[in-house]
Amino acid sequence: TDDILLIFTTFPDDDRAEALARTLLEERLAACVNVHGPMASHYRWKGAVERDVERQIVIKTTRRLVAAVEARVHAVHGYELPEFLVVTADGGSDAYRGWIREQVGP
């Protein structure tokens, strides 16, 4: 379907985050990709509390492209288990939602 979705992931550095954003746009897998500035991530991993600097990435796309976006994220990511969270974007501007749909796909 063409539900509008927000996909959240993180990357450890600007170069890979920017490369993912460009790739998703060039391949029409996303209409917009926000790469946020460095942030501190605190998390549990393999029994230990960790802290790293990462960039939060928000990908705006449609439901039918989630599998392709996930495959692309895993292909370019260096993490053993990259964050990949999908949130349905209910509501919002009809015009903006229409623009997203126009930008993705063939």
VEXDREN-957743 format. One line per field, with one value per atom (N, C-alpha, C): residue in three letters; chain; residue number from 0; x negated, y negated, z. Coordinates in pm, 1 decimal, decimal comma, padded with zeros to 6 digits. Layout:
<sites>
type <- (ALA | ...)
mol <- (A | ...)
seq <- (NUM | ...)
u <- (X | ...)
v <- (Y | ...)
w <- (Z | ...)
</sites>
This chain:
<sites>
type <- (THR | THR | THR | ASP | ASP | ASP | ASP | ASP | ASP | ILE | ILE | ILE | LEU | LEU | LEU | LEU | LEU | LEU | ILE | ILE | ILE | PHE | PHE | PHE | THR | THR | THR | THR | THR | THR | PHE | PHE | PHE | PRO | PRO | PRO | ASP | ASP | ASP | ASP | ASP | ASP | ASP | ASP | ASP | ARG | ARG | ARG | ALA | ALA | ALA | GLU | GLU | GLU | ALA | ALA | ALA | LEU | LEU | LEU | ALA | ALA | ALA | ARG | ARG | ARG | THR | THR | THR | LEU | LEU | LEU | LEU | LEU | LEU | GLU | GLU | GLU | GLU | GLU | GLU | ARG | ARG | ARG | LEU | LEU | LEU | ALA | ALA | ALA | ALA | ALA | ALA | CYS | CYS | CYS | VAL | VAL | VAL | ASN | ASN | ASN | VAL | VAL | VAL | HIS | HIS | HIS | GLY | GLY | GLY | PRO | PRO | PRO | MET | MET | MET | ALA | ALA | ALA | SER | SER | SER | HIS | HIS | HIS | TYR | TYR | TYR | ARG | ARG | ARG | TRP | TRP | TRP | LYS | LYS | LYS | GLY | GLY | GLY | ALA | ALA | ALA | VAL | VAL | VAL | GLU | GLU | GLU | ARG | ARG | ARG | ASP | ASP | ASP | VAL | VAL | VAL | GLU | GLU | GLU | ARG | ARG | ARG | GLN | GLN | GLN | ILE | ILE | ILE | VAL | VAL | VAL | ILE | ILE | ILE | LYS | LYS | LYS | THR | THR | THR | THR | THR | THR | ARG | ARG | ARG | ARG | ARG | ARG | LEU | LEU | LEU | VAL | VAL | VAL | ALA | ALA | ALA | ALA | ALA | ALA | VAL | VAL | VAL | GLU | GLU | GLU | ALA | ALA | ALA | ARG | ARG | ARG | VAL | VAL | VAL | HIS | HIS | HIS | ALA | ALA | ALA | VAL | VAL | VAL | HIS | HIS | HIS | GLY | GLY | GLY | TYR | TYR | TYR | GLU | GLU | GLU | LEU | LEU | LEU | PRO | PRO | PRO | GLU | GLU | GLU | PHE | PHE | PHE | LEU | LEU | LEU | VAL | VAL | VAL | VAL | VAL | VAL | THR | THR | THR | ALA | ALA | ALA | ASP | ASP | ASP | GLY | GLY | GLY | GLY | GLY | GLY | SER | SER | SER | ASP | ASP | ASP | ALA | ALA | ALA | TYR | TYR | TYR | ARG | ARG | ARG | GLY | GLY | GLY | TRP | TRP | TRP | ILE | ILE | ILE | ARG | ARG | ARG | GLU | GLU | GLU | GLN | GLN | GLN | VAL | VAL | VAL | GLY | GLY | GLY | PRO | PRO | PRO)
mol <- (A | A | A | A | A | A | A | A | A | A | A | A | A | A | A | A | A | A | A | A | A | A | A | A | A | A | A | A | A | A | A | A | A | A | A | A | A | A | A | A | A | A | A | A | A | A | A | A | A | A | A | A | A | A | A | A | A | A | A | A | A | A | A | A | A | A | A | A | A | A | A | A | A | A | A | A | A | A | A | A | A | A | A | A | A | A | A | A | A | A | A | A | A | A | A | A | A | A | A | A | A | A | A | A | A | A | A | A | A | A | A | A | A | A | A | A | A | A | A | A | A | A | A | A | A | A | A | A | A | A | A | A | A | A | A | A | A | A | A | A | A | A | A | A | A | A | A | A | A | A | A | A | A | A | A | A | A | A | A | A | A | A | A | A | A | A | A | A | A | A | A | A | A | A | A | A | A | A | A | A | A | A | A | A | A | A | A | A | A | A | A | A | A | A | A | A | A | A | A | A | A | A | A | A | A | A | A | A | A | A | A | A | A | A | A | A | A | A | A | A | A | A | A | A | A | A | A | A | A | A | A | A | A | A | A | A | A | A | A | A | A | A | A | A | A | A | A | A | A | A | A | A | A | A | A | A | A | A | A | A | A | A | A | A | A | A | A | A | A | A | A | A | A | A | A | A | A | A | A | A | A | A | A | A | A | A | A | A | A | A | A | A | A | A | A | A | A | A | A | A | A | A | A | A | A | A | A | A | A | A | A | A | A | A | A | A | A | A)
seq <- (0 | 0 | 0 | 1 | 1 | 1 | 2 | 2 | 2 | 3 | 3 | 3 | 4 | 4 | 4 | 5 | 5 | 5 | 6 | 6 | 6 | 7 | 7 | 7 | 8 | 8 | 8 | 9 | 9 | 9 | 10 | 10 | 10 | 11 | 11 | 11 | 12 | 12 | 12 | 13 | 13 | 13 | 14 | 14 | 14 | 15 | 15 | 15 | 16 | 16 | 16 | 17 | 17 | 17 | 18 | 18 | 18 | 19 | 19 | 19 | 20 | 20 | 20 | 21 | 21 | 21 | 22 | 22 | 22 | 23 | 23 | 23 | 24 | 24 | 24 | 25 | 25 | 25 | 26 | 26 | 26 | 27 | 27 | 27 | 28 | 28 | 28 | 29 | 29 | 29 | 30 | 30 | 30 | 31 | 31 | 31 | 32 | 32 | 32 | 33 | 33 | 33 | 34 | 34 | 34 | 35 | 35 | 35 | 36 | 36 | 36 | 37 | 37 | 37 | 38 | 38 | 38 | 39 | 39 | 39 | 40 | 40 | 40 | 41 | 41 | 41 | 42 | 42 | 42 | 43 | 43 | 43 | 44 | 44 | 44 | 45 | 45 | 45 | 46 | 46 | 46 | 47 | 47 | 47 | 48 | 48 | 48 | 49 | 49 | 49 | 50 | 50 | 50 | 51 | 51 | 51 | 52 | 52 | 52 | 53 | 53 | 53 | 54 | 54 | 54 | 55 | 55 | 55 | 56 | 56 | 56 | 57 | 57 | 57 | 58 | 58 | 58 | 59 | 59 | 59 | 60 | 60 | 60 | 61 | 61 | 61 | 62 | 62 | 62 | 63 | 63 | 63 | 64 | 64 | 64 | 65 | 65 | 65 | 66 | 66 | 66 | 67 | 67 | 67 | 68 | 68 | 68 | 69 | 69 | 69 | 70 | 70 | 70 | 71 | 71 | 71 | 72 | 72 | 72 | 73 | 73 | 73 | 74 | 74 | 74 | 75 | 75 | 75 | 76 | 76 | 76 | 77 | 77 | 77 | 78 | 78 | 78 | 79 | 79 | 79 | 80 | 80 | 80 | 81 | 81 | 81 | 82 | 82 | 82 | 83 | 83 | 83 | 84 | 84 | 84 | 85 | 85 | 85 | 86 | 86 | 86 | 87 | 87 | 87 | 88 | 88 | 88 | 89 | 89 | 89 | 90 | 90 | 90 | 91 | 91 | 91 | 92 | 92 | 92 | 93 | 93 | 93 | 94 | 94 | 94 | 95 | 95 | 95 | 96 | 96 | 96 | 97 | 97 | 97 | 98 | 98 | 98 | 99 | 99 | 99 | 100 | 100 | 100 | 101 | 101 | 101 | 102 | 102 | 102 | 103 | 103 | 103 | 104 | 104 | 104 | 105 | 105 | 105)
u <- (-00084,7 | 00000,0 | -00088,6 | -00025,3 | -00108,3 | -00089,5 | -00072,1 | -00074,2 | -00207,5 | -00204,2 | -00327,7 | -00391,3 | -00522,2 | -00595,5 | -00718,0 | -00756,9 | -00884,2 | -00968,2 | -01089,2 | -01181,2 | -01297,4 | -01327,8 | -01436,5 | -01552,8 | -01671,9 | -01793,8 | -01902,7 | -02016,4 | -02131,1 | -02255,2 | -02349,1 | -02478,6 | -02587,5 | -02706,0 | -02811,8 | -02888,1 | -02870,6 | -02949,8 | -02874,8 | -02918,2 | -02854,3 | -02864,8 | -02980,2 | -03000,8 | -02902,1 | -02887,4 | -02793,1 | -02648,7 | -02616,9 | -02480,7 | -02444,2 | -02536,0 | -02510,8 | -02502,7 | -02586,0 | -02583,5 | -02450,8 | -02401,1 | -02271,6 | -02161,8 | -02160,5 | -02058,0 | -02057,1 | -02173,2 | -02182,0 | -02136,1 | -02177,8 | -02140,6 | -01989,4 | -01928,2 | -01783,2 | -01707,3 | -01756,0 | -01690,8 | -01713,2 | -01836,3 | -01865,6 | -01789,2 | -01770,3 | -01699,1 | -01547,9 | -01503,0 | -01361,0 | -01296,6 | -01375,6 | -01324,6 | -01273,7 | -01307,8 | -01264,3 | -01238,9 | -01145,7 | -01118,9 | -01207,1 | -01242,0 | -01320,6 | -01393,7 | -01517,2 | -01595,0 | -01656,6 | -01624,6 | -01682,3 | -01798,8 | -01915,3 | -02033,0 | -02058,2 | -02030,4 | -02047,7 | -02193,0 | -02229,2 | -02365,9 | -02404,4 | -02530,8 | -02578,9 | -02499,6 | -02474,0 | -02403,4 | -02467,0 | -02445,7 | -02495,2 | -02386,8 | -02422,1 | -02331,3 | -02380,9 | -02291,7 | -02321,0 | -02233,2 | -02292,0 | -02215,1 | -02283,7 | -02206,9 | -02263,0 | -02296,8 | -02415,5 | -02458,1 | -02544,9 | -02500,9 | -02573,9 | -02611,5 | -02513,2 | -02529,6 | -02599,1 | -02640,4 | -02710,5 | -02636,5 | -02649,2 | -02594,7 | -02697,9 | -02653,5 | -02743,0 | -02701,4 | -02793,9 | -02767,0 | -02846,8 | -02778,7 | -02845,0 | -02786,6 | -02860,8 | -02811,7 | -02758,2 | -02633,7 | -02568,7 | -02492,3 | -02443,8 | -02354,6 | -02220,7 | -02113,3 | -01978,1 | -01934,6 | -01878,4 | -01831,2 | -01682,5 | -01605,3 | -01461,8 | -01435,4 | -01376,6 | -01351,3 | -01201,5 | -01157,5 | -01015,0 | -00989,2 | -00900,8 | -00875,8 | -00734,5 | -00706,6 | -00576,2 | -00592,2 | -00482,7 | -00485,3 | -00539,5 | -00506,5 | -00549,2 | -00700,6 | -00771,2 | -00916,1 | -00996,8 | -00930,7 | -01001,0 | -01106,4 | -01072,1 | -01168,4 | -01290,7 | -01270,3 | -01382,5 | -01469,4 | -01407,2 | -01483,6 | -01563,9 | -01500,0 | -01570,4 | -01689,5 | -01671,2 | -01781,9 | -01896,6 | -01864,6 | -01968,3 | -02040,6 | -01967,0 | -02029,6 | -02126,7 | -02082,3 | -02170,2 | -02291,4 | -02274,3 | -02385,3 | -02498,0 | -02464,9 | -02567,0 | -02605,5 | -02537,6 | -02559,2 | -02673,5 | -02743,9 | -02853,5 | -02816,9 | -02696,7 | -02657,7 | -02611,8 | -02635,3 | -02584,5 | -02431,3 | -02371,6 | -02226,6 | -02186,2 | -02171,2 | -02133,7 | -01990,9 | -01970,7 | -01834,6 | -01754,3 | -01631,8 | -01540,9 | -01399,5 | -01345,0 | -01211,4 | -01121,6 | -01001,9 | -00907,1 | -00783,6 | -00745,5 | -00630,7 | -00537,0 | -00409,9 | -00311,0 | -00283,7 | -00285,0 | -00260,9 | -00114,0 | -00032,3 | 00110,3 | 00129,9 | 00226,0 | 00256,6 | 00152,4 | 00156,1 | 00062,1 | 00122,3 | 00045,3 | 00087,9 | 00109,0 | 00227,0 | 00253,8 | 00157,0 | 00124,1 | 00031,8 | -00107,2 | -00156,2 | -00288,9 | -00289,5 | -00184,7 | -00175,0 | -00170,4 | -00099,6 | -00095,4 | -00232,2 | -00306,6 | -00440,6 | -00530,0 | -00522,1 | -00602,0 | -00570,5 | -00444,0 | -00402,9 | -00455,1 | -00456,1 | -00503,5 | -00653,9 | -00728,9 | -00875,0 | -00933,8 | -00856,9 | -00909,9 | -00857,2 | -00929,8 | -00885,9 | -00931,1 | -00870,9 | -00915,7 | -00892,2)
v <- (00118,0 | 00000,0 | -00123,5 | -00239,3 | -00359,5 | -00443,7 | -00375,3 | -00446,9 | -00519,4 | -00639,0 | -00714,2 | -00664,0 | -00638,6 | -00586,9 | -00671,8 | -00670,4 | -00726,3 | -00609,6 | -00600,2 | -00495,2 | -00561,3 | -00508,9 | -00561,8 | -00463,9 | -00517,6 | -00439,4 | -00533,5 | -00478,4 | -00559,3 | -00511,7 | -00603,6 | -00571,9 | -00634,6 | -00574,7 | -00623,9 | -00745,2 | -00777,9 | -00888,0 | -00959,0 | -01081,5 | -01163,6 | -01102,9 | -01049,1 | -01000,1 | -00890,4 | -00790,8 | -00682,0 | -00729,1 | -00818,2 | -00871,4 | -00949,4 | -01034,8 | -01113,4 | -01023,2 | -00921,3 | -00828,3 | -00753,0 | -00710,2 | -00642,3 | -00736,3 | -00858,9 | -00955,0 | -00973,7 | -00995,6 | -01016,3 | -00892,1 | -00774,8 | -00650,1 | -00629,7 | -00649,3 | -00630,3 | -00726,3 | -00848,2 | -00946,1 | -00912,4 | -00879,8 | -00846,4 | -00723,2 | -00626,1 | -00503,7 | -00517,3 | -00637,4 | -00667,8 | -00578,6 | -00542,6 | -00465,6 | -00556,2 | -00684,0 | -00782,6 | -00915,0 | -00991,2 | -01126,3 | -01227,7 | -01198,1 | -01289,7 | -01208,0 | -01246,2 | -01181,2 | -01291,1 | -01291,7 | -01387,8 | -01321,6 | -01384,8 | -01336,9 | -01439,5 | -01399,7 | -01489,5 | -01490,4 | -01595,4 | -01611,8 | -01507,9 | -01507,2 | -01408,8 | -01414,1 | -01297,0 | -01283,6 | -01169,6 | -01168,7 | -01059,6 | -00953,3 | -00830,2 | -00716,6 | -00629,6 | -00602,8 | -00517,3 | -00394,3 | -00274,6 | -00152,7 | -00033,3 | 00074,9 | 00200,3 | 00286,5 | 00346,1 | 00432,7 | 00544,1 | 00666,6 | 00785,0 | 00776,9 | 00733,4 | 00732,9 | 00612,2 | 00518,8 | 00400,8 | 00273,8 | 00171,4 | 00040,3 | -00031,6 | -00078,7 | -00142,5 | -00286,7 | -00365,0 | -00502,4 | -00527,3 | -00576,9 | -00610,5 | -00739,5 | -00803,1 | -00918,6 | -00867,8 | -00905,8 | -00861,5 | -00976,7 | -00953,2 | -01046,0 | -00976,2 | -01041,7 | -00988,4 | -01021,2 | -00922,3 | -00939,8 | -00908,5 | -00998,8 | -00980,1 | -00974,5 | -00863,3 | -00837,7 | -00845,8 | -00926,9 | -00938,8 | -00861,7 | -00761,9 | -00672,7 | -00616,3 | -00512,3 | -00446,9 | -00300,9 | -00242,5 | -00105,6 | -00005,5 | -00021,1 | 00077,7 | 00080,8 | -00021,1 | -00028,2 | 00009,5 | 00046,3 | 00073,5 | 00182,5 | 00292,5 | 00402,7 | 00357,9 | 00279,7 | 00231,4 | 00133,8 | 00047,1 | -00045,8 | 00032,6 | 00130,4 | 00210,6 | 00284,3 | 00339,7 | 00409,3 | 00313,5 | 00192,9 | 00093,7 | 00050,8 | 00028,1 | -00010,7 | 00098,3 | 00223,9 | 00333,9 | 00348,2 | 00318,5 | 00333,0 | 00233,2 | 00114,9 | 00011,1 | -00012,7 | 00054,1 | 00029,6 | 00114,1 | 00062,8 | 00136,9 | 00206,4 | 00179,3 | 00238,0 | 00382,5 | 00463,1 | 00600,1 | 00600,6 | 00506,5 | 00496,7 | 00349,7 | 00297,8 | 00157,0 | 00131,2 | 00013,6 | -00028,9 | -00036,1 | 00016,4 | 00004,4 | 00008,4 | -00109,9 | -00123,3 | -00193,5 | -00139,0 | -00192,1 | -00242,2 | -00367,4 | -00430,1 | -00479,4 | -00444,3 | -00494,1 | -00640,6 | -00723,2 | -00867,0 | -00895,1 | -00881,8 | -00911,7 | -01062,4 | -01108,6 | -01251,5 | -01331,3 | -01460,0 | -01548,6 | -01611,7 | -01691,7 | -01764,6 | -01669,7 | -01676,3 | -01594,7 | -01628,9 | -01756,3 | -01798,6 | -01738,6 | -01741,4 | -01686,7 | -01535,9 | -01469,2 | -01324,9 | -01288,2 | -01367,4 | -01344,8 | -01362,7 | -01462,8 | -01487,3 | -01365,9 | -01309,2 | -01189,8 | -01079,5 | -01052,0 | -00945,7 | -00969,7 | -01094,7 | -01128,1 | -01106,9 | -01120,2 | -01115,4 | -00974,7 | -00878,3 | -00743,1 | -00650,7 | -00544,7 | -00445,9 | -00478,1 | -00409,1 | -00423,6 | -00562,9)
w <- (00000,0 | 00000,0 | 00000,0 | -00005,0 | -00006,1 | 00120,0 | 00235,8 | 00363,0 | 00375,7 | 00433,3 | 00456,1 | 00585,7 | 00579,6 | 00693,9 | 00723,1 | 00848,9 | 00892,3 | 00939,8 | 00888,6 | 00929,3 | 01002,3 | 01120,1 | 01201,5 | 01202,2 | 01183,9 | 01198,1 | 01247,6 | 01280,6 | 01322,6 | 01248,8 | 01232,3 | 01172,7 | 01258,3 | 01259,5 | 01347,0 | 01293,2 | 01165,1 | 01110,1 | 00997,7 | 00969,4 | 00866,9 | 00727,8 | 00692,6 | 00556,3 | 00518,8 | 00605,7 | 00574,6 | 00581,5 | 00673,7 | 00684,1 | 00557,8 | 00513,0 | 00391,0 | 00268,0 | 00262,5 | 00149,2 | 00144,1 | 00259,7 | 00262,4 | 00215,0 | 00264,1 | 00224,4 | 00072,3 | 00014,6 | -00130,2 | -00206,4 | -00163,0 | -00229,5 | -00226,6 | -00110,1 | -00099,6 | -00189,9 | -00201,2 | -00288,6 | -00435,8 | -00472,1 | -00612,1 | -00659,0 | -00569,2 | -00604,7 | -00585,7 | -00549,2 | -00528,6 | -00422,6 | -00322,3 | -00209,7 | -00098,5 | -00106,4 | -00007,4 | -00076,9 | -00020,8 | -00070,4 | 00000,3 | 00124,5 | 00206,5 | 00312,0 | 00339,6 | 00445,2 | 00530,6 | 00658,7 | 00752,0 | 00824,3 | 00817,4 | 00890,3 | 01000,6 | 01122,8 | 01236,8 | 01280,7 | 01349,9 | 01397,1 | 01501,3 | 01537,0 | 01634,3 | 01764,4 | 01818,9 | 01946,0 | 02024,2 | 02153,8 | 02237,3 | 02248,0 | 02215,2 | 02230,1 | 02345,1 | 02437,4 | 02552,4 | 02538,3 | 02550,0 | 02525,0 | 02590,9 | 02601,6 | 02651,6 | 02531,4 | 02532,0 | 02422,2 | 02478,6 | 02457,9 | 02501,9 | 02649,6 | 02730,5 | 02875,2 | 02933,5 | 02851,4 | 02901,6 | 02861,8 | 02943,3 | 02910,2 | 02824,0 | 02708,7 | 02611,5 | 02587,4 | 02533,6 | 02490,7 | 02364,8 | 02261,3 | 02135,3 | 02079,6 | 01992,7 | 01919,1 | 01786,0 | 01754,8 | 01631,5 | 01568,2 | 01447,7 | 01378,5 | 01363,1 | 01405,8 | 01386,2 | 01243,6 | 01177,0 | 01039,8 | 01037,0 | 00973,9 | 00956,4 | 00806,3 | 00762,8 | 00620,8 | 00597,5 | 00501,7 | 00468,1 | 00339,5 | 00349,6 | 00237,0 | 00245,9 | 00168,0 | 00172,6 | 00213,7 | 00258,4 | 00310,8 | 00209,2 | 00082,1 | -00017,3 | -00037,3 | 00011,1 | -00008,4 | 00116,3 | 00225,1 | 00350,5 | 00334,1 | 00269,7 | 00255,1 | 00175,4 | 00071,1 | -00009,7 | 00070,1 | 00148,6 | 00232,7 | 00337,0 | 00398,7 | 00500,0 | 00438,6 | 00320,2 | 00253,1 | 00224,7 | 00181,3 | 00150,3 | 00277,9 | 00386,8 | 00514,1 | 00558,9 | 00555,0 | 00598,5 | 00505,6 | 00378,8 | 00283,7 | 00309,8 | 00358,8 | 00375,7 | 00521,4 | 00613,2 | 00755,6 | 00808,1 | 00906,4 | 00966,6 | 01096,9 | 01149,6 | 01277,9 | 01259,3 | 01362,1 | 01363,7 | 01364,8 | 01438,8 | 01449,5 | 01439,5 | 01316,4 | 01302,8 | 01349,0 | 01405,8 | 01439,0 | 01310,0 | 01312,5 | 01198,8 | 01254,3 | 01280,7 | 01337,4 | 01237,1 | 01219,4 | 01121,5 | 01196,3 | 01168,3 | 01232,2 | 01123,2 | 01135,1 | 01039,8 | 01069,4 | 00966,2 | 00980,6 | 00952,2 | 01053,3 | 01038,8 | 01041,9 | 00964,4 | 00965,0 | 00889,2 | 00909,5 | 00842,0 | 00718,6 | 00653,8 | 00534,8 | 00417,1 | 00356,2 | 00237,7 | 00125,0 | 00111,7 | 00005,4 | 00026,8 | 00150,4 | 00179,0 | 00160,2 | 00207,3 | 00192,0 | 00043,2 | -00035,8 | -00180,0 | -00243,2 | -00197,0 | -00249,4 | -00222,7 | -00101,5 | -00070,0 | -00168,7 | -00190,4 | -00281,6 | -00423,8 | -00466,9 | -00602,4 | -00617,7 | -00508,7 | -00516,2 | -00513,7 | -00465,4 | -00451,4 | -00560,1 | -00583,2 | -00680,8 | -00821,6 | -00916,5 | -01056,4 | -01112,2)
</sites>
